[in-house]
Amino acid sequence: MRRKGEHKNDLSTAFLEFSADRHVQLRRRVCNSATFVGTKIAGTGGALAATFGCILPSCIIVTCIARLYLKYRNLALLQGILNSLRPAVVALIASAGISILITAFWGSQAAVALANTNWLLVAIFAVCVVLLQKFKMNPIWVMVLAGVIKTVVSLIVNVF
C-alpha cells in the first residue's frame, strides 16, 4: 500500500526519467533519420553530409563558447557566475551517480531494502572503489574490469 505522497514522487521520478530519455532518443532519432534520408537521396555521400549537418551545429556552438570562455576567463563577472554554478553542477553529477547506484544495487522498480540488494554488484563496486582509491588505477581499465567480472560471474552462474 502506498503512503501519502509516495505516488507523486513515483510520478515525478518517472516523468524526469521519461523526459531525459526522450531528449536523448530524439537526438538519436534525428541523426538516424538524417542519415537515412541522406542515404536514400545521395547514397553514402548524402549520408555523410546529412550526418555532419546534424552534428556540426552543436560542435560549432560549443567551439564558439569555448573561445569566448578563453577570451574572457579572467573576467570577475564570469568567474562569479561559474563559481555560483559549480555547486549545482556537482549536485547534478552526484544525483546522477546516486540514481545509477540505486538502480544497479536494487533495480529500477524494487524498493531499497536489504533483501532486494544485488550483492554481486555491491562487491564489484567495492572492488572498483578500492582499485581507484588505493591503487590509483586508470578509471577506464576499472570499468573494463568491472564489465569482465560481471560477464564471467554471469557465465559461471548460468552454466552451473
VOFIMAR-626854 format. One record per atom (N, C-alpha, C): residue number from 0; residue in three letters; atom name; x, y, z. Coordinates in Angstrom, 3 decimals. Layout:
% VOFIMAR-626854
    i   aa  at      east     north        up
  NUM  Ala  CA         X         Y         Z
...
***
This chain:
% VOFIMAR-626854
    i   aa  at      east     north        up
    0  Met   N     0.838    -1.172     0.000
    0  Met  CA     0.000     0.000     0.000
    0  Met   C     0.889     1.243     0.000
    1  Arg   N     0.529     2.219    -0.807
    1  Arg  CA     1.314     3.446    -0.909
    1  Arg   C     1.011     4.389     0.251
    2  Arg   N     2.059     5.058     0.688
    2  Arg  CA     1.876     6.084     1.695
    2  Arg   C     1.497     7.384     1.005
    3  Lys   N     0.969     8.312     1.767
    3  Lys  CA     0.565     9.590     1.218
    3  Lys   C     1.782    10.303     0.629
    4  Gly   N     1.660    10.776    -0.609
    4  Gly  CA     2.746    11.490    -1.261
    4  Gly   C     3.703    10.591    -2.032
    5  Glu   N     3.659     9.280    -1.782
    5  Glu  CA     4.596     8.369    -2.451
    5  Glu   C     4.285     8.286    -3.940
    6  His   N     3.001     8.281    -4.286
    6  His  CA     2.599     8.189    -5.682
    6  His   C     3.125     9.394    -6.463
    7  Lys   N     3.049    10.564    -5.869
    7  Lys  CA     3.524    11.778    -6.525
    7  Lys   C     5.024    11.672    -6.806
    8  Asn   N     5.805    11.165    -5.849
    8  Asn  CA     7.239    11.028    -6.060
    8  Asn   C     7.532    10.039    -7.177
    9  Asp   N     6.771     8.936    -7.223
    9  Asp  CA     6.963     7.968    -8.297
    9  Asp   C     6.667     8.606    -9.642
   10  Leu   N     5.587     9.404    -9.717
   10  Leu  CA     5.240    10.067   -10.970
   10  Leu   C     6.282    11.107   -11.351
   11  Ser   N     6.784    11.853   -10.378
   11  Ser  CA     7.805    12.856   -10.659
   11  Ser   C     9.069    12.201   -11.188
   12  Thr   N     9.489    11.128   -10.542
   12  Thr  CA    10.679    10.411   -10.980
   12  Thr   C    10.469     9.838   -12.368
   13  Ala   N     9.313     9.240   -12.589
   13  Ala  CA     9.021     8.659   -13.902
   13  Ala   C     9.010     9.732   -14.977
   14  Phe   N     8.437    10.888   -14.664
   14  Phe  CA     8.398    11.968   -15.645
   14  Phe   C     9.797    12.459   -15.973
   15  Leu   N    10.640    12.643   -14.938
   15  Leu  CA    12.005    13.101   -15.178
   15  Leu   C    12.792    12.093   -16.006
   16  Glu   N    12.645    10.813   -15.681
   16  Glu  CA    13.337     9.788   -16.449
   16  Glu   C    12.844     9.767   -17.885
   17  Phe   N    11.522     9.878   -18.069
   17  Phe  CA    10.949     9.890   -19.411
   17  Phe   C    11.446    11.100   -20.188
   18  Ser   N    11.459    12.254   -19.532
   18  Ser  CA    11.879    13.487   -20.195
   18  Ser   C    13.335    13.414   -20.626
   19  Ala   N    14.206    12.947   -19.734
   19  Ala  CA    15.623    12.833   -20.073
   19  Ala   C    15.825    11.829   -21.196
   20  Asp   N    15.146    10.690   -21.102
   20  Asp  CA    15.271     9.664   -22.133
   20  Asp   C    14.717    10.168   -23.458
   21  Arg   N    13.630    10.920   -23.400
   21  Arg  CA    13.028    11.438   -24.625
   21  Arg   C    13.996    12.351   -25.367
   22  His   N    14.734    13.212   -24.634
   22  His  CA    15.677    14.114   -25.287
   22  His   C    16.827    13.344   -25.923
   23  Val   N    17.332    12.330   -25.244
   23  Val  CA    18.406    11.511   -25.800
   23  Val   C    17.897    10.766   -27.031
   24  Gln   N    16.716    10.169   -26.907
   24  Gln  CA    16.161     9.411   -28.023
   24  Gln   C    15.846    10.326   -29.205
   25  Leu   N    15.373    11.537   -28.932
   25  Leu  CA    15.053    12.468   -30.002
   25  Leu   C    16.302    12.811   -30.798
   26  Arg   N    17.387    13.121   -30.101
   26  Arg  CA    18.637    13.466   -30.791
   26  Arg   C    19.120    12.279   -31.627
   27  Arg   N    19.025    11.083   -31.073
   27  Arg  CA    19.444     9.895   -31.798
   27  Arg   C    18.562     9.683   -33.022
   28  Arg   N    17.247     9.861   -32.868
   28  Arg  CA    16.326     9.673   -33.986
   28  Arg   C    16.567    10.695   -35.087
   29  Val   N    16.845    11.927   -34.691
   29  Val  CA    17.091    12.975   -35.685
   29  Val   C    18.319    12.616   -36.511
   30  Cys   N    19.402    12.225   -35.853
   30  Cys  CA    20.619    11.858   -36.581
   30  Cys   C    20.399    10.620   -37.444
   31  Asn   N    19.709     9.616   -36.915
   31  Asn  CA    19.421     8.415   -37.707
   31  Asn   C    18.543     8.741   -38.899
   32  Ser   N    17.542     9.591   -38.703
   32  Ser  CA    16.654     9.969   -39.806
   32  Ser   C    17.417    10.748   -40.862
   33  Ala   N    18.267    11.671   -40.413
   33  Ala  CA    19.054    12.451   -41.371
   33  Ala   C    19.966    11.541   -42.187
   34  Thr   N    20.600    10.589   -41.525
   34  Thr  CA    21.467     9.647   -42.228
   34  Thr   C    20.670     8.809   -43.221
   35  Phe   N    19.507     8.334   -42.811
   35  Phe  CA    18.657     7.516   -43.684
   35  Phe   C    18.232     8.305   -44.921
   36  Val   N    17.735     9.526   -44.708
   36  Val  CA    17.282    10.353   -45.833
   36  Val   C    18.458    10.693   -46.746
   37  Gly   N    19.602    11.025   -46.145
   37  Gly  CA    20.786    11.322   -46.959
   37  Gly   C    21.209    10.142   -47.807
   38  Thr   N    21.106     8.931   -47.248
   38  Thr  CA    21.446     7.717   -47.997
   38  Thr   C    20.483     7.517   -49.159
   39  Lys   N    19.201     7.701   -48.907
   39  Lys  CA    18.192     7.498   -49.957
   39  Lys   C    18.326     8.521   -51.085
   40  Ile   N    18.690     9.739   -50.743
   40  Ile  CA    18.757    10.799   -51.754
   40  Ile   C    20.073    10.771   -52.522
   41  Ala   N    21.206    10.604   -51.808
   41  Ala  CA    22.508    10.750   -52.480
   41  Ala   C    23.514     9.674   -52.102
   42  Gly   N    23.073     8.552   -51.569
   42  Gly  CA    23.996     7.463   -51.259
   42  Gly   C    24.865     7.775   -50.051
   43  Thr   N    26.080     7.218   -50.072
   43  Thr  CA    26.990     7.374   -48.929
   43  Thr   C    27.380     8.832   -48.701
   44  Gly   N    27.634     9.559   -49.754
   44  Gly  CA    27.971    10.982   -49.613
   44  Gly   C    26.846    11.775   -48.982
   45  Gly   N    25.621    11.461   -49.382
   45  Gly  CA    24.462    12.125   -48.791
   45  Gly   C    24.297    11.785   -47.326
   46  Ala   N    24.586    10.517   -46.987
   46  Ala  CA    24.502    10.105   -45.580
   46  Ala   C    25.522    10.860   -44.744
   47  Leu   N    26.747    10.957   -45.260
   47  Leu  CA    27.793    11.690   -44.526
   47  Leu   C    27.441    13.169   -44.396
   48  Ala   N    26.958    13.765   -45.496
   48  Ala  CA    26.594    15.189   -45.451
   48  Ala   C    25.456    15.435   -44.467
   49  Ala   N    24.443    14.569   -44.487
   49  Ala  CA    23.308    14.747   -43.584
   49  Ala   C    23.717    14.550   -42.130
   50  Thr   N    24.564    13.551   -41.869
   50  Thr  CA    25.024    13.302   -40.503
   50  Thr   C    25.864    14.468   -39.991
   51  Phe   N    26.796    14.943   -40.822
   51  Phe  CA    27.598    16.106   -40.412
   51  Phe   C    26.724    17.332   -40.230
   52  Gly   N    25.691    17.485   -41.062
   52  Gly  CA    24.769    18.601   -40.923
   52  Gly   C    23.987    18.542   -39.620
   53  Cys   N    23.797    17.354   -39.125
   53  Cys  CA    23.082    17.169   -37.865
   53  Cys   C    23.993    17.427   -36.659
   54  Ile   N    25.246    17.043   -36.786
   54  Ile  CA    26.183    17.122   -35.665
   54  Ile   C    26.967    18.433   -35.643
   55  Leu   N    27.296    18.963   -36.805
   55  Leu  CA    28.176    20.121   -36.912
   55  Leu   C    27.693    21.367   -36.168
   56  Pro   N    26.399    21.732   -36.209
   56  Pro  CA    25.985    22.949   -35.488
   56  Pro   C    26.312    22.903   -33.987
   57  Ser   N    26.111    21.759   -33.355
   57  Ser  CA    26.445    21.641   -31.932
   57  Ser   C    27.939    21.837   -31.707
   58  Cys   N    28.739    21.247   -32.582
   58  Cys  CA    30.200    21.389   -32.456
   58  Cys   C    30.621    22.844   -32.626
   59  Ile   N    30.021    23.532   -33.574
   59  Ile  CA    30.364    24.938   -33.807
   59  Ile   C    29.975    25.794   -32.601
   60  Ile   N    28.788    25.566   -32.061
   60  Ile  CA    28.332    26.348   -30.901
   60  Ile   C    29.241    26.115   -29.702
   61  Val   N    29.593    24.863   -29.428
   61  Val  CA    30.471    24.562   -28.295
   61  Val   C    31.846    25.176   -28.510
   62  Thr   N    32.353    25.141   -29.727
   62  Thr  CA    33.656    25.746   -30.026
   62  Thr   C    33.617    27.255   -29.814
   63  Cys   N    32.539    27.898   -30.238
   63  Cys  CA    32.413    29.351   -30.028
   63  Cys   C    32.342    29.692   -28.541
   64  Ile   N    31.601    28.911   -27.786
   64  Ile  CA    31.514    29.157   -26.343
   64  Ile   C    32.879    28.954   -25.689
   65  Ala   N    33.607    27.935   -26.122
   65  Ala  CA    34.943    27.689   -25.569
   65  Ala   C    35.882    28.845   -25.888
   66  Arg   N    35.803    29.371   -27.103
   66  Arg  CA    36.668    30.515   -27.465
   66  Arg   C    36.307    31.749   -26.652
   67  Leu   N    35.006    31.967   -26.453
   67  Leu  CA    34.581    33.099   -25.628
   67  Leu   C    35.071    32.932   -24.192
   68  Tyr   N    34.996    31.716   -23.690
   68  Tyr  CA    35.488    31.471   -22.339
   68  Tyr   C    36.985    31.759   -22.260
   69  Leu   N    37.754    31.272   -23.216
   69  Leu  CA    39.201    31.510   -23.199
   69  Leu   C    39.517    32.999   -23.275
   70  Lys   N    38.708    33.746   -23.999
   70  Lys  CA    38.941    35.188   -24.140
   70  Lys   C    38.600    35.946   -22.855
   71  Tyr   N    37.509    35.538   -22.188
   71  Tyr  CA    37.017    36.282   -21.030
   71  Tyr   C    37.140    35.522   -19.717
   72  Arg   N    37.971    34.517   -19.646
   72  Arg  CA    38.028    33.684   -18.442
   72  Arg   C    38.531    34.422   -17.210
   73  Asn   N    39.274    35.495   -17.387
   73  Asn  CA    39.782    36.254   -16.239
   73  Asn   C    38.818    37.343   -15.775
   74  Leu   N    37.703    37.488   -16.455
   74  Leu  CA    36.705    38.480   -16.092
   74  Leu   C    36.044    38.087   -14.767
   75  Ala   N    36.002    39.014   -13.827
   75  Ala  CA    35.470    38.721   -12.490
   75  Ala   C    34.000    38.294   -12.543
   76  Leu   N    33.211    38.922   -13.408
   76  Leu  CA    31.800    38.575   -13.514
   76  Leu   C    31.628    37.125   -13.981
   77  Leu   N    32.390    36.723   -14.992
   77  Leu  CA    32.304    35.353   -15.489
   77  Leu   C    32.740    34.355   -14.421
   78  Gln   N    33.807    34.677   -13.702
   78  Gln  CA    34.255    33.778   -12.640
   78  Gln   C    33.216    33.671   -11.527
   79  Gly   N    32.549    34.787   -11.232
   79  Gly  CA    31.481    34.756   -10.235
   79  Gly   C    30.317    33.875   -10.666
   80  Ile   N    29.946    33.980   -11.929
   80  Ile  CA    28.855    33.140   -12.452
   80  Ile   C    29.249    31.672   -12.401
   81  Leu   N    30.450    31.355   -12.867
   81  Leu  CA    30.906    29.964   -12.875
   81  Leu   C    31.036    29.406   -11.459
   82  Asn   N    31.529    30.226   -10.535
   82  Asn  CA    31.649    29.770    -9.145
   82  Asn   C    30.283    29.525    -8.519
   83  Ser   N    29.288    30.304    -8.917
   83  Ser  CA    27.953    30.077    -8.361
   83  Ser   C    27.281    28.854    -8.994
   84  Leu   N    27.672    28.494   -10.200
   84  Leu  CA    27.108    27.312   -10.859
   84  Leu   C    27.768    26.012   -10.400
   85  Arg   N    28.983    26.104    -9.895
   85  Arg  CA    29.738    24.902    -9.521
   85  Arg   C    28.986    23.982    -8.548
   86  Pro   N    28.385    24.490    -7.466
   86  Pro  CA    27.646    23.580    -6.568
   86  Pro   C    26.481    22.878    -7.258
   87  Ala   N    25.799    23.583    -8.156
   87  Ala  CA    24.681    22.967    -8.865
   87  Ala   C    25.173    21.848    -9.779
   88  Val   N    26.281    22.061   -10.446
   88  Val  CA    26.842    21.033   -11.327
   88  Val   C    27.266    19.815   -10.512
   89  Val   N    27.922    20.051    -9.388
   89  Val  CA    28.329    18.943    -8.518
   89  Val   C    27.099    18.177    -8.027
   90  Ala   N    26.048    18.900    -7.649
   90  Ala  CA    24.820    18.246    -7.182
   90  Ala   C    24.173    17.422    -8.288
   91  Leu   N    24.159    17.928    -9.514
   91  Leu  CA    23.578    17.174   -10.631
   91  Leu   C    24.370    15.901   -10.916
   92  Ile   N    25.689    16.007   -10.892
   92  Ile  CA    26.530    14.824   -11.122
   92  Ile   C    26.339    13.819    -9.996
   93  Ala   N    26.306    14.292    -8.753
   93  Ala  CA    26.100    13.391    -7.615
   93  Ala   C    24.725    12.731    -7.687
   94  Ser   N    23.714    13.484    -8.066
   94  Ser  CA    22.370    12.931    -8.192
   94  Ser   C    22.329    11.831    -9.248
   95  Ala   N    22.967    12.068   -10.379
   95  Ala  CA    23.007    11.045   -11.429
   95  Ala   C    23.753     9.807   -10.948
   96  Gly   N    24.869    10.005   -10.249
   96  Gly  CA    25.634     8.873    -9.724
   96  Gly   C    24.846     8.064    -8.714
   97  Ile   N    24.161     8.738    -7.819
   97  Ile  CA    23.354     8.039    -6.808
   97  Ile   C    22.206     7.294    -7.474
   98  Ser   N    21.585     7.916    -8.471
   98  Ser  CA    20.497     7.265    -9.197
   98  Ser   C    20.976     5.990    -9.889
   99  Ile   N    22.141     6.049   -10.519
   99  Ile  CA    22.710     4.862   -11.175
   99  Ile   C    23.052     3.802   -10.138
  100  Leu   N    23.616     4.216    -9.026
  100  Leu  CA    23.978     3.284    -7.958
  100  Leu   C    22.744     2.562    -7.402
  101  Ile   N    21.681     3.307    -7.151
  101  Ile  CA    20.448     2.706    -6.634
  101  Ile   C    19.867     1.734    -7.648
  102  Thr   N    19.868     2.118    -8.919
  102  Thr  CA    19.350     1.228    -9.958
  102  Thr   C    20.185    -0.040   -10.058
  103  Ala   N    21.503     0.095    -9.940
  103  Ala  CA    22.379    -1.081   -10.037
  103  Ala   C    22.200    -2.006    -8.840
  104  Phe   N    22.146    -1.461    -7.653
  104  Phe  CA    22.083    -2.290    -6.445
  104  Phe   C    20.692    -2.865    -6.195
  105  Trp   N    19.637    -2.098    -6.493
  105  Trp  CA    18.293    -2.532    -6.123
  105  Trp   C    17.322    -2.642    -7.297
  106  Gly   N    17.739    -2.332    -8.501
  106  Gly  CA    16.855    -2.402    -9.661
  106  Gly   C    16.007    -1.161    -9.787
  107  Ser   N    15.394    -0.989   -10.938
  107  Ser  CA    14.639     0.240   -11.192
  107  Ser   C    13.271     0.234   -10.511
  108  Gln   N    12.691    -0.928   -10.293
  108  Gln  CA    11.357    -0.990    -9.701
  108  Gln   C    11.364    -1.399    -8.233
  109  Ala   N    12.453    -1.991    -7.775
  109  Ala  CA    12.499    -2.525    -6.417
  109  Ala   C    12.690    -1.412    -5.390
  110  Ala   N    12.170    -1.650    -4.222
  110  Ala  CA    12.377    -0.725    -3.114
  110  Ala   C    13.788    -0.943    -2.558
  111  Val   N    14.357     0.100    -2.010
  111  Val  CA    15.687    -0.003    -1.423
  111  Val   C    15.557    -0.740    -0.096
  112  Ala   N    15.916    -2.017    -0.119
  112  Ala  CA    15.833    -2.855     1.072
  112  Ala   C    16.950    -3.884     1.011
  113  Leu   N    17.380    -4.326     2.170
  113  Leu  CA    18.472    -5.288     2.251
  113  Leu   C    18.145    -6.573     1.489
  114  Ala   N    16.903    -6.981     1.508
  114  Ala  CA    16.502    -8.227     0.839
  114  Ala   C    16.572    -8.113    -0.684
  115  Asn   N    16.442    -6.899    -1.211
  115  Asn  CA    16.440    -6.699    -2.661
  115  Asn   C    17.825    -6.380    -3.220
  116  Thr   N    18.841    -6.370    -2.398
  116  Thr  CA    20.174    -5.934    -2.816
  116  Thr   C    20.836    -6.952    -3.724
  117  Asn   N    21.443    -6.458    -4.804
  117  Asn  CA    22.232    -7.285    -5.709
  117  Asn   C    23.671    -7.269    -5.178
  118  Trp   N    24.010    -8.276    -4.378
  118  Trp  CA    25.288    -8.286    -3.676
  118  Trp   C    26.478    -8.434    -4.618
  119  Leu   N    26.286    -9.065    -5.757
  119  Leu  CA    27.371    -9.166    -6.735
  119  Leu   C    27.799    -7.779    -7.205
  120  Leu   N    26.821    -6.935    -7.530
  120  Leu  CA    27.156    -5.586    -7.989
  120  Leu   C    27.726    -4.730    -6.859
  121  Val   N    27.291    -4.957    -5.645
  121  Val  CA    27.872    -4.244    -4.496
  121  Val   C    29.347    -4.626    -4.352
  122  Ala   N    29.648    -5.924    -4.490
  122  Ala  CA    31.039    -6.390    -4.376
  122  Ala   C    31.897    -5.830    -5.507
  123  Ile   N    31.362    -5.836    -6.725
  123  Ile  CA    32.118    -5.270    -7.856
  123  Ile   C    32.371    -3.786    -7.622
  124  Phe   N    31.366    -3.076    -7.118
  124  Phe  CA    31.527    -1.654    -6.816
  124  Phe   C    32.613    -1.436    -5.764
  125  Ala   N    32.609    -2.247    -4.722
  125  Ala  CA    33.616    -2.115    -3.661
  125  Ala   C    35.022    -2.371    -4.205
  126  Val   N    35.159    -3.397    -5.035
  126  Val  CA    36.464    -3.686    -5.649
  126  Val   C    36.911    -2.505    -6.510
  127  Cys   N    35.985    -1.940    -7.274
  127  Cys  CA    36.329    -0.796    -8.122
  127  Cys   C    36.762     0.419    -7.302
  128  Val   N    36.063     0.681    -6.201
  128  Val  CA    36.443     1.812    -5.342
  128  Val   C    37.843     1.605    -4.783
  129  Val   N    38.151     0.394    -4.345
  129  Val  CA    39.492     0.108    -3.812
  129  Val   C    40.544     0.287    -4.905
  130  Leu   N    40.267    -0.223    -6.103
  130  Leu  CA    41.225    -0.087    -7.200
  130  Leu   C    41.462     1.375    -7.560
  131  Leu   N    40.420     2.168    -7.531
  131  Leu  CA    40.553     3.582    -7.873
  131  Leu   C    41.246     4.381    -6.769
  132  Gln   N    40.856     4.138    -5.509
  132  Gln  CA    41.372     4.951    -4.412
  132  Gln   C    42.742     4.503    -3.913
  133  Lys   N    42.892     3.219    -3.686
  133  Lys  CA    44.126     2.733    -3.086
  133  Lys   C    45.235     2.530    -4.114
  134  Phe   N    44.888     1.936    -5.256
  134  Phe  CA    45.901     1.608    -6.258
  134  Phe   C    45.979     2.622    -7.391
  135  Lys   N    45.121     3.647    -7.379
  135  Lys  CA    45.114     4.729    -8.373
  135  Lys   C    45.092     4.185    -9.803
  136  Met   N    44.288     3.153   -10.008
  136  Met  CA    44.175     2.525   -11.317
  136  Met   C    43.399     3.432   -12.272
  137  Asn   N    43.691     3.332   -13.560
  137  Asn  CA    43.025     4.116   -14.587
  137  Asn   C    41.530     3.782   -14.589
  138  Pro   N    40.647     4.794   -14.528
  138  Pro  CA    39.203     4.540   -14.471
  138  Pro   C    38.665     3.739   -15.663
  139  Ile   N    39.238     3.934   -16.822
  139  Ile  CA    38.788     3.179   -17.997
  139  Ile   C    39.037     1.691   -17.781
  140  Trp   N    40.228     1.350   -17.299
  140  Trp  CA    40.550    -0.061   -17.053
  140  Trp   C    39.698    -0.637   -15.923
  141  Val   N    39.350     0.186   -14.953
  141  Val  CA    38.482    -0.270   -13.864
  141  Val   C    37.091    -0.596   -14.415
  142  Met   N    36.580     0.244   -15.315
  142  Met  CA    35.270    -0.038   -15.912
  142  Met   C    35.311    -1.303   -16.760
  143  Val   N    36.385    -1.474   -17.524
  143  Val  CA    36.532    -2.688   -18.334
  143  Val   C    36.592    -3.912   -17.425
  144  Leu   N    37.373    -3.813   -16.363
  144  Leu  CA    37.498    -4.926   -15.417
  144  Leu   C    36.156    -5.255   -14.762
  145  Ala   N    35.393    -4.231   -14.400
  145  Ala  CA    34.072    -4.459   -13.803
  145  Ala   C    33.161    -5.192   -14.778
  146  Gly   N    33.200    -4.801   -16.045
  146  Gly  CA    32.403    -5.489   -17.057
  146  Gly   C    32.828    -6.933   -17.243
  147  Val   N    34.139    -7.166   -17.233
  147  Val  CA    34.654    -8.534   -17.386
  147  Val   C    34.242    -9.391   -16.186
  148  Ile   N    34.378    -8.839   -14.975
  148  Ile  CA    33.990    -9.588   -13.772
  148  Ile   C    32.512    -9.958   -13.831
  149  Lys   N    31.654    -8.996   -14.169
  149  Lys  CA    30.215    -9.257   -14.233
  149  Lys   C    29.911   -10.310   -15.295
  150  Thr   N    30.564   -10.225   -16.444
  150  Thr  CA    30.326   -11.196   -17.514
  150  Thr   C    30.761   -12.591   -17.102
  151  Val   N    31.948   -12.691   -16.515
  151  Val  CA    32.462   -14.002   -16.093
  151  Val   C    31.559   -14.615   -15.026
  152  Val   N    31.179   -13.827   -14.038
  152  Val  CA    30.312   -14.348   -12.974
  152  Val   C    28.963   -14.765   -13.545
  153  Ser   N    28.401   -13.983   -14.453
  153  Ser  CA    27.122   -14.344   -15.060
  153  Ser   C    27.231   -15.638   -15.867
  154  Leu   N    28.338   -15.810   -16.596
  154  Leu  CA    28.536   -17.046   -17.341
  154  Leu   C    28.659   -18.253   -16.399
  155  Ile   N    29.398   -18.073   -15.312
  155  Ile  CA    29.556   -19.168   -14.347
  155  Ile   C    28.217   -19.510   -13.721
  156  Val   N    27.447   -18.513   -13.341
  156  Val  CA    26.143   -18.757   -12.708
  156  Val   C    25.191   -19.427   -13.699
  157  Asn   N    25.207   -19.017   -14.942
  157  Asn  CA    24.296   -19.604   -15.937
  157  Asn   C    24.692   -21.021   -16.336
  158  Val   N    25.988   -21.345   -16.267
  158  Val  CA    26.438   -22.697   -16.622
  158  Val   C    26.110   -23.664   -15.503
  159  Phe   N    26.277   -23.241   -14.271
  159  Phe  CA    26.053   -24.154   -13.131
  159  Phe   C    24.734   -23.884   -12.577
***
